[in-house]
Amino acid sequence: MNKNLVQQFVDQSVIAKGDYELLDILWILHYSLPSKTAYKDHKDTFKRWLGITCRRNLEKKHYPLQSEIKDKMNILIGFLNSVPDFLNYDSYYDDEELLHSVLKVSTSSMLMNDTEKRVSKVIPSELESKILSFILHYIPEKISESQQKADEFKAINQSFNDKYMTLHDFRILEDKAGGIAHFIINIKEWNFLFNKIFNTDLKEFKFKVKSLGSKSTLLILAPYEQYDKYSFWQFGDELVKLGVGYWVSLLSAKGNISLEFIIPKFVYDAIQPHKEQLPKIEGIATIASSIEAEKQKDEWCLGDVTEAVESVSDFSESEIEHSIISNPGILGNSLKIVGNQFPTDVGFIDILCEDGDGNYVVVELKKGVASFEVVGQIQKYMSWVHENLAGTKQVRGIIVAKENDKQLEYAAKGSKFMIEIKVFGAEAPIQPNIKYCDSCGKPNKKSAKHCVRCGKEFWL
């Protein structure tokens, strides 16, 4: 009975409608399910963190509005409540296996096709190409290392039968047939390693989640608000955008949460054919070992003792892009989105908008390149829009930067199209640029990611 209901929901609500957002939510649910004891004892924590990770994945991959995410989650909740006793204690593992088998048989090809499209679209992009190359070169090395460690352990412990050993930054999960089901990678470690190898600056995004604790004041036990600190990492966000994996929250039997990143084996296999098109990374295992050894050196530095632990990372380009897509009004009244990563004959426009008069607005994010190159890029796209889309309408441009740049200002003045430069997050403290926290009422900058008083995370 339950199998028919699960299959019917997947067929009608996901496959027939081509609903990739709901498909991702179901896979995140599947990968996040803990042991039945953890689920039984900490169900509220599980639900809460399922919402957090679903939101993060959907924001990075599909750029939905807040209301759209809630609608998708409500569809999931309605489905779960419609299946009699689904994930009940007695049938928990049967239902978990049922969900897995239906998703794998019915939707894995749908997921692989989506990943293939995303990867093919961004192969020319330098950052994404490097990230894909890193994954395709490094995972085989980690598989080999995991097997080698397991063999070494078998030599001293004859009862050990596992084919793979858990590493500090990599774990292999097997399916019932003994094949690889998916990889769990330590994104913090891989983000660090990627930055070192490619001399990049992929970010950490710290956030706080409210928890209820208590502290003792003499003999009085008083409740107080406290926050647990967690981080997402840009390396994982970029993989999510490419459709290569998911952020998931893993719940322990004691109710503790760890944020992990999962790459399904069948998705990893789907991107393998692109390896030859990507930058080569020779001797990645040797490079990684050298970097790891350097990191292990126990050296004091001033930053170790002066870091502000409450700080929140600066916005990355992907965070800025999502914020604009979710609320184009921050760039100007009456703007509406035509498309993001809009395809043209000369490349992809970061964001293409229309204003209230139907005129086109090309938005380009300054991604660390020289000022004149950004101006050249946006002029190229504005010319294409002028010749192929605008007709009698006007075309103007907006370059979004994270800091003031005099060179950029002067380079833009020479354009035949009007180009406006906006510095993200640098709004004047006037009423239209203030948002109030709906939890504590504290006024914050419109660009704020967290309330400065209570730590509540804002929708960007």
Buried (B, 14 or more C-beta within 10 A) or exposed (E): EBBEBBBEBBBEBBEEEEBBBBBBBBBBBBBBBBBBEBBBBBEEBBEBBBBBBBBBBBBBBBBBEEEBBEEBBEBBEEBEEEBEEBBEEEBBEEBBEBBBEBBBEBBBEBBBEBBBEBBEBBEEBEBBBBBBBBBBBBBEBBBEBBBEBBEEEBEEEEEEEBBBBEBEBBBBBBEEEEEBBBBBBBBBBBBBBBBBBBEBEBBBBBBBBBEEEEEEEEEEEEEEEEBEEBBBBBBBBBBBBBBBBBBBBBBEBEEEBEBBBBBBBBBBEBBEEBEEEBEEBEEBBEBBEEBBEEEEEEEEEEEEEEEEEEEBBBBBBBBBBBBBBBBBEBBBEEBEBBEBBBEBEEBBBBBBBBBEEEBBBBBBBBBEEEBBEBBEBBBBBBBBBBEEBBEEBBBBBBBBBBEEBEEBBEBBEEBEBEBBBBBBBEBEEEEEBEBEBEEEEBBBBBBBBBBBEBBBBBBB
